[in-house]
Amino acid sequence: MSTIQTQHLVKDTVQKFLRMYNAPMFPFKSVGKAALDAGLSVSSKSSVQLLKENGIYAPFSSDIIQAATRVNYAQNLAQVHGLEAMVCMAADRAVSVNGGNWQIFDRMLRHNKNEVLLNTRVTDISLSEEPGYHLVTSKSSMGNGQGRSASINVRVFDAIVLAGPLQYANITFKTTLASLPPPIPYVTLYVTLFTSPYRLNPSRFGLEDSEHVPTTVLTTLPADGGPPPALFSLSTLRTVINPHTRPVRKEYLYKLFSQVPPSIDDLLGLLDQRNTSPNQ
């Protein structure tokens, strides 16, 4: 029943979310007010509260939904609000653009014939004498002596939109800002890609020696309150050819999500090295 109840809750949340981006609500001036008008109260509740209020079985929340929040957000259920939990469970109808979603924004810029300055860093912003702002950019390039040189450019704009976290922008504001956005507490996540001729070790994941480890391993918190797993998820992506071995050999490409960088011993502990013949 929890599976069906979760599906109904996700469907209801998605429908309310889509109202925000259709007339008459869109475009909106306040995302908070738009969410309230759309009846999207899940963002104001913790995921634990939301799931409990809707009768979702606690072990289902822990073993299934929390496993999804850990792999998607590197956070447990208690650390995310209800909307995030619902987004994790709404991936069955996800779509993407062939070749990468970056093409959406690339086409938007090309359609409006905007000037795009790649490999250019904004260093300073200040008020200009005329209404508007001075924006100082620095573009690095290779010099004749093979060393890197920077060209400085100053331009004037009527308005400037900073589309990124201010705390990491490294921009000097030579004017007083009316207010500063608070720092965003980003989650630290380490993504490790590694290859090996060996499969994953079944005993490391509580399986019999004769069993194969699934291609995707998700984790959750122990029910007894013990220490959390060292990893958020582990995936076997595909097989690749290692050109640096003689002779060249097939190896498995793995992707590991973790809160701290794994050591070599950590990675070796995941692999089944008992077999003298790899890839078996």
Sine and cosine of phi, psi and omega as CSV:
sin_phi,cos_phi,sin_psi,cos_psi,sin_omega,cos_omega
0.00,0.00,-0.57,0.82,-0.03,-1.00
-0.88,0.47,-0.56,0.83,0.03,-1.00
-0.89,0.46,-0.73,0.69,-0.01,-1.00
-0.92,0.39,-0.68,0.73,0.01,-1.00
-0.89,0.46,-0.63,0.78,0.03,-1.00
-0.91,0.41,-0.67,0.75,0.03,-1.00
-0.87,0.49,-0.68,0.73,0.03,-1.00
-0.90,0.45,-0.66,0.75,-0.01,-1.00
-0.91,0.40,-0.66,0.75,0.03,-1.00
-0.90,0.44,-0.71,0.70,-0.01,-1.00
-0.87,0.49,-0.70,0.71,0.00,-1.00
-0.90,0.43,-0.64,0.77,0.00,-1.00
-0.91,0.41,-0.69,0.72,-0.01,-1.00
-0.89,0.45,-0.66,0.75,0.01,-1.00
-0.88,0.47,-0.67,0.74,0.03,-1.00
-0.93,0.37,-0.60,0.80,0.01,-1.00
-0.90,0.43,-0.65,0.76,-0.02,-1.00
-0.92,0.38,-0.44,0.90,0.05,-1.00
-0.86,0.50,-0.53,0.85,-0.04,-1.00
-0.90,0.43,-0.43,0.90,-0.10,-0.99
-0.93,-0.36,0.42,0.91,0.10,-0.99
-0.72,-0.69,0.44,-0.90,0.04,-1.00
-0.87,0.49,0.57,-0.82,0.12,0.99
-1.00,-0.04,0.03,1.00,-0.07,-1.00
-0.97,0.24,-0.56,0.83,-0.07,-1.00
-0.99,-0.17,0.70,-0.72,0.03,1.00
-0.98,0.17,0.51,-0.86,-0.02,-1.00
-0.91,-0.42,0.41,-0.91,0.02,-1.00
-1.00,-0.02,-0.48,0.88,-0.03,-1.00
-0.77,-0.64,0.89,-0.47,0.00,-1.00
-0.92,0.40,-0.53,0.85,0.02,-1.00
-0.91,0.42,-0.70,0.71,0.02,-1.00
-0.93,0.37,-0.62,0.78,0.02,-1.00
-0.89,0.45,-0.65,0.76,0.03,-1.00
-0.90,0.43,-0.63,0.78,0.02,-1.00
-0.92,0.40,-0.69,0.72,0.01,-1.00
-0.91,0.42,-0.51,0.86,0.00,-1.00
-0.99,0.13,-0.07,1.00,-0.02,-1.00
0.97,0.23,0.37,0.93,-0.06,-1.00
-1.00,0.00,0.98,0.22,-0.04,-1.00
-1.00,0.08,-0.12,0.99,-0.08,-1.00
-0.91,0.42,-0.45,0.89,-0.02,-1.00
-0.96,0.29,-0.28,0.96,0.01,-1.00
-0.99,-0.10,0.03,1.00,0.00,-1.00
-0.88,-0.47,0.51,-0.86,0.12,-0.99
-0.94,0.33,0.44,-0.90,-0.01,-1.00
-0.89,0.46,-0.59,0.80,0.01,-1.00
-0.89,0.46,-0.70,0.71,0.02,-1.00
-0.90,0.44,-0.71,0.71,-0.03,-1.00
-0.88,0.48,-0.73,0.68,-0.04,-1.00
-0.92,0.39,-0.62,0.79,0.01,-1.00
-0.92,0.39,-0.68,0.73,-0.01,-1.00
-0.90,0.44,-0.46,0.89,-0.03,-1.00
-0.99,-0.16,0.26,0.96,0.14,-0.99
0.94,0.33,0.44,0.90,0.04,-1.00
-0.98,0.19,0.79,-0.61,-0.04,-1.00
-0.84,0.55,0.78,-0.63,-0.10,-0.99
-0.83,0.55,-0.72,0.70,0.04,-1.00
-0.88,0.47,-0.54,0.84,0.06,-1.00
-0.91,0.41,-0.67,0.74,0.04,-1.00
-0.88,0.48,-0.68,0.73,-0.05,-1.00
-0.96,0.29,-0.72,0.69,-0.13,-0.99
-0.99,0.13,-0.51,0.86,-0.08,-1.00
-0.96,-0.27,-0.85,0.53,-0.10,-0.99
-0.94,0.33,-0.66,0.75,0.01,-1.00
-0.92,0.40,-0.57,0.82,0.07,-1.00
-0.87,0.50,-0.58,0.81,0.01,-1.00
-0.95,0.31,-0.66,0.75,0.00,-1.00
-0.93,0.37,-0.51,0.86,0.01,-1.00
-0.93,0.36,-0.64,0.77,-0.03,-1.00
-0.98,0.19,-0.50,0.87,-0.03,-1.00
-1.00,0.05,-0.62,0.78,-0.10,-1.00
-0.87,-0.49,-0.09,1.00,-0.09,-1.00
0.84,0.54,0.58,0.81,0.01,-1.00
-0.65,-0.76,0.46,-0.89,0.04,-1.00
-1.00,0.07,0.20,-0.98,-0.05,-1.00
-0.82,0.57,-0.65,0.76,-0.06,-1.00
-0.92,0.39,-0.23,0.97,-0.07,-1.00
-0.98,-0.20,-0.07,1.00,-0.05,-1.00
-0.85,-0.53,0.42,-0.91,0.04,-1.00
-1.00,0.05,0.11,-0.99,-0.14,-0.99
-0.87,0.49,-0.60,0.80,-0.03,-1.00
-0.90,0.44,-0.65,0.76,0.03,-1.00
-0.88,0.48,-0.67,0.74,0.02,-1.00
-0.89,0.46,-0.63,0.77,0.00,-1.00
-0.93,0.36,-0.60,0.80,0.03,-1.00
-0.88,0.47,-0.63,0.78,0.02,-1.00
-0.87,0.50,-0.54,0.84,-0.07,-1.00
-1.00,-0.10,0.10,1.00,-0.05,-1.00
-0.94,-0.33,0.41,0.91,-0.11,-0.99
-1.00,0.09,-0.02,1.00,-0.08,-1.00
-0.93,0.36,-0.37,0.93,0.00,-1.00
-0.92,-0.39,0.35,0.94,-0.01,-1.00
-0.93,0.36,0.62,-0.79,0.02,-1.00
-0.76,-0.64,0.32,-0.95,0.03,-1.00
-0.54,-0.84,0.26,-0.97,0.00,-1.00
-1.00,0.01,0.73,-0.68,0.07,-1.00
-0.85,0.52,0.81,-0.58,-0.01,-1.00
1.00,-0.10,-0.13,0.99,0.05,-1.00
0.87,-0.50,0.66,-0.75,-0.01,-1.00
-0.93,0.36,-0.24,0.97,0.02,-1.00
-0.86,0.51,-0.39,0.92,-0.03,-1.00
-0.91,0.42,-0.42,0.91,0.04,-1.00
-0.87,0.50,-0.76,0.65,-0.06,-1.00
-0.97,0.26,-0.54,0.84,0.05,-1.00
-0.89,0.46,-0.69,0.72,0.01,-1.00
-0.93,0.36,-0.57,0.82,0.04,-1.00
-0.87,0.50,-0.70,0.72,-0.01,-1.00
-0.92,0.38,-0.67,0.75,-0.02,-1.00
-0.93,0.37,-0.60,0.80,-0.03,-1.00
-0.88,0.47,-0.64,0.77,-0.01,-1.00
-1.00,0.03,0.04,1.00,0.04,-1.00
0.83,0.55,0.65,0.76,0.04,-1.00
-0.98,0.21,0.42,-0.91,0.08,-1.00
-1.00,0.09,0.81,-0.58,-0.02,-1.00
-0.94,-0.35,0.84,-0.54,0.00,-1.00
-0.94,-0.35,0.99,-0.14,0.00,-1.00
-1.00,0.08,0.38,-0.92,0.00,-1.00
0.81,0.58,0.57,0.82,-0.02,-1.00
-0.82,-0.58,0.78,-0.63,-0.06,-1.00
-0.95,-0.30,0.72,-0.70,0.11,-0.99
-0.99,0.13,0.83,-0.56,-0.06,-1.00
-0.96,-0.29,-0.60,0.80,-0.08,-1.00
-0.63,-0.78,0.55,-0.84,0.13,-0.99
-0.72,-0.70,0.75,-0.66,0.01,-1.00
-0.54,-0.84,0.30,-0.95,0.06,-1.00
-0.95,0.31,0.65,-0.76,0.06,-1.00
-1.00,-0.07,0.23,-0.97,0.01,-1.00
-0.91,0.42,-0.64,0.77,0.13,-0.99
-0.99,0.14,0.28,-0.96,0.07,-1.00
-0.84,0.54,0.84,-0.54,-0.02,-1.00
0.62,-0.79,-0.27,-0.96,-0.11,-0.99
-0.69,-0.73,0.61,-0.79,0.17,-0.99
-1.00,0.07,0.75,-0.66,0.05,-1.00
-0.85,-0.53,0.87,-0.50,-0.03,-1.00
-0.98,-0.18,0.80,-0.60,0.01,-1.00
-0.86,-0.50,0.42,-0.91,0.03,-1.00
-0.75,-0.66,0.83,-0.56,0.01,-1.00
-0.89,-0.46,0.86,-0.51,-0.02,-1.00
-1.00,-0.03,0.54,-0.84,0.02,-1.00
-0.45,-0.89,0.25,-0.97,0.02,-1.00
-0.99,0.17,0.78,-0.63,0.04,-1.00
-0.99,0.10,0.04,-1.00,0.00,-1.00
-0.90,0.44,-0.52,0.85,0.03,-1.00
-1.00,0.08,0.32,0.95,0.02,-1.00
0.92,0.39,0.10,1.00,0.11,-0.99
-1.00,-0.01,0.30,-0.96,-0.03,-1.00
-1.00,0.03,0.68,-0.74,0.05,-1.00
-0.79,-0.62,0.38,-0.92,-0.04,-1.00
-0.85,-0.53,0.71,-0.70,0.09,-1.00
-0.96,-0.27,0.76,-0.65,-0.06,-1.00
-0.98,-0.18,0.69,-0.72,-0.01,-1.00
-0.71,-0.71,0.67,-0.74,0.03,-1.00
-0.88,-0.48,0.79,-0.62,0.00,-1.00
-0.72,-0.69,0.36,-0.93,-0.02,-1.00
-0.92,-0.39,0.72,-0.69,0.01,-1.00
-0.77,-0.64,0.51,-0.86,0.06,-1.00
-0.94,0.35,-0.62,0.79,-0.02,-1.00
-0.52,-0.85,0.44,-0.90,-0.01,-1.00
-0.76,-0.65,0.75,-0.66,0.07,-1.00
-0.93,-0.36,0.85,-0.52,0.04,-1.00
-1.00,-0.05,0.97,-0.25,-0.07,-1.00
-0.99,-0.16,0.89,0.45,0.00,-1.00
-0.04,-1.00,0.25,-0.97,0.00,-1.00
-0.91,0.42,0.85,-0.53,-0.04,-1.00
-0.87,0.49,-0.55,0.83,-0.09,-1.00
-0.92,0.40,-0.32,0.95,0.01,-1.00
-0.91,-0.42,0.12,0.99,-0.08,-1.00
-0.96,0.27,-0.47,0.88,-0.01,-1.00
0.83,0.55,0.70,0.71,0.01,-1.00
-0.93,-0.37,0.71,-0.70,0.06,-1.00
-1.00,-0.04,0.84,-0.54,0.03,-1.00
-0.99,-0.14,0.93,-0.38,0.00,-1.00
-1.00,-0.06,0.67,0.74,0.05,-1.00
-0.37,-0.93,0.38,-0.93,-0.01,-1.00
-0.99,0.11,0.83,-0.56,0.03,-1.00
-1.00,0.08,0.58,-0.81,-0.01,-1.00
-0.88,0.48,-0.60,0.80,0.03,-1.00
-0.35,-0.94,0.41,-0.91,0.03,-1.00
-0.91,-0.41,0.72,-0.69,0.06,-1.00
-0.92,0.39,0.61,-0.79,0.02,-1.00
-0.92,0.40,0.48,-0.88,0.05,-1.00
-0.85,0.53,0.61,-0.79,0.00,-1.00
-1.00,-0.04,0.82,-0.57,-0.02,-1.00
-0.98,0.19,0.98,0.21,-0.02,-1.00
-0.91,0.42,0.49,-0.87,0.03,-1.00
-1.00,0.06,0.68,-0.73,0.07,-1.00
-1.00,0.07,0.83,-0.56,-0.01,-1.00
-0.70,-0.72,0.72,-0.69,0.06,-1.00
-0.95,-0.31,0.78,-0.63,0.05,-1.00
-0.93,-0.36,0.88,-0.48,-0.04,-1.00
-0.90,-0.43,0.85,-0.53,0.11,-0.99
-0.96,-0.27,0.78,-0.63,0.03,-1.00
-0.52,-0.86,0.39,-0.92,0.02,-1.00
-0.87,-0.50,0.43,-0.90,0.04,-1.00
-0.36,-0.93,0.52,-0.85,0.09,-1.00
-0.98,0.22,-0.10,0.99,-0.08,-1.00
-0.98,-0.22,0.55,-0.84,0.11,-0.99
-0.97,0.25,0.13,-0.99,0.05,-1.00
-0.95,0.31,0.51,-0.86,-0.05,-1.00
-0.98,0.17,0.91,-0.42,-0.04,-1.00
-0.86,0.51,-0.64,0.77,-0.05,-1.00
-0.91,0.41,-0.42,0.91,0.02,-1.00
-0.92,0.38,-0.36,0.93,-0.04,-1.00
-0.89,-0.45,0.39,0.92,0.09,-1.00
0.96,0.29,0.40,0.92,-0.01,-1.00
-0.96,-0.30,0.28,-0.96,0.09,-1.00
-0.94,0.33,0.45,-0.89,-0.04,-1.00
-0.86,0.50,-0.45,0.89,-0.04,-1.00
-0.99,0.10,-0.14,0.99,-0.05,-1.00
-1.00,-0.01,0.44,-0.90,0.08,-1.00
-0.99,-0.12,0.63,-0.78,0.07,-1.00
-0.96,0.28,0.70,-0.72,0.04,-1.00
-0.83,0.55,0.39,-0.92,-0.02,-1.00
-0.93,0.37,-0.38,0.92,0.06,-1.00
-0.79,-0.61,0.80,-0.59,0.02,-1.00
-0.89,-0.46,0.87,-0.49,0.08,-1.00
-0.95,-0.30,0.36,-0.93,-0.04,-1.00
-0.77,-0.64,0.31,-0.95,0.10,-1.00
-0.59,-0.80,-0.03,-1.00,0.00,-1.00
-0.99,0.13,0.57,-0.82,0.04,-1.00
-0.89,0.46,0.64,-0.77,0.00,-1.00
-0.91,0.41,-0.43,0.90,-0.04,-1.00
-1.00,0.06,0.11,0.99,0.02,-1.00
0.98,0.19,0.25,0.97,0.01,-1.00
-0.94,0.34,-0.01,-1.00,-0.03,-1.00
-0.89,0.45,0.57,-0.82,-0.03,-1.00
-0.94,0.35,0.39,-0.92,0.05,-1.00
-0.87,0.49,0.46,-0.89,-0.02,-1.00
-0.96,0.29,-0.28,0.96,-0.03,-1.00
-0.80,-0.60,0.43,-0.90,0.08,-1.00
-1.00,0.04,-0.67,0.74,0.01,-1.00
-0.34,-0.94,0.35,-0.94,0.05,-1.00
-0.60,-0.80,0.82,-0.58,-0.06,-1.00
-0.81,-0.59,0.63,-0.78,0.18,-0.98
-1.00,-0.08,0.95,-0.32,-0.13,-0.99
-0.98,0.21,-0.80,0.60,-0.02,-1.00
-0.10,-1.00,0.02,-1.00,0.12,-0.99
-0.99,-0.14,0.57,-0.82,0.01,-1.00
-0.73,-0.69,0.24,-0.97,0.05,-1.00
-0.98,-0.20,0.82,-0.57,0.05,-1.00
-1.00,0.05,0.95,-0.33,-0.06,-1.00
-0.98,0.21,-0.13,0.99,-0.08,-1.00
-1.00,-0.05,-0.03,1.00,0.04,-1.00
-0.99,-0.14,0.42,-0.91,0.04,-1.00
-0.80,-0.60,0.93,-0.37,-0.05,1.00
-0.96,0.28,0.22,-0.98,0.04,-1.00
-0.88,0.48,0.51,-0.86,-0.07,-1.00
-0.64,-0.77,0.35,-0.94,0.06,-1.00
-0.99,0.15,0.69,-0.73,0.06,-1.00
-0.72,-0.70,0.36,-0.93,0.03,-1.00
-1.00,-0.03,0.70,-0.71,0.05,-1.00
-0.99,-0.14,0.87,-0.50,-0.05,-1.00
-0.92,-0.38,0.50,-0.87,0.10,-1.00
-0.80,-0.60,0.83,-0.56,-0.07,-1.00
-0.87,-0.48,0.78,-0.62,0.13,-0.99
-0.97,-0.23,0.78,-0.62,0.00,-1.00
-0.50,-0.87,0.29,-0.96,-0.03,-1.00
-1.00,0.09,-0.39,0.92,0.06,-1.00
-0.77,-0.63,0.46,-0.89,0.00,-1.00
-0.91,0.41,0.76,-0.65,-0.01,-1.00
-0.96,0.27,0.52,-0.86,0.08,-1.00
-1.00,0.06,0.16,-0.99,0.06,-1.00
-0.87,0.49,-0.64,0.77,0.03,-1.00
-0.89,0.45,-0.60,0.80,0.04,-1.00
-0.87,0.48,-0.70,0.71,-0.03,-1.00
-0.93,0.37,-0.66,0.75,0.02,-1.00
-0.89,0.45,-0.55,0.84,0.01,-1.00
-0.92,0.38,-0.31,0.95,0.02,-1.00
-0.99,0.10,-0.26,0.96,-0.15,-0.99
-0.98,-0.19,0.53,-0.85,0.01,-1.00
-1.00,-0.07,1.00,-0.08,-0.06,-1.00
-0.99,-0.16,0.22,0.97,-0.02,-1.00
-0.94,0.35,-0.57,0.82,-0.03,-1.00
-0.97,0.24,0.76,-0.64,0.04,-1.00
-0.95,0.30,-0.37,0.93,0.02,-1.00
-0.96,-0.27,0.96,-0.28,0.00,-1.00
-0.92,0.38,0.14,-0.99,0.00,-1.00
0.92,0.39,0.24,0.97,0.01,-1.00
-0.96,-0.26,0.00,0.00,0.00,0.00
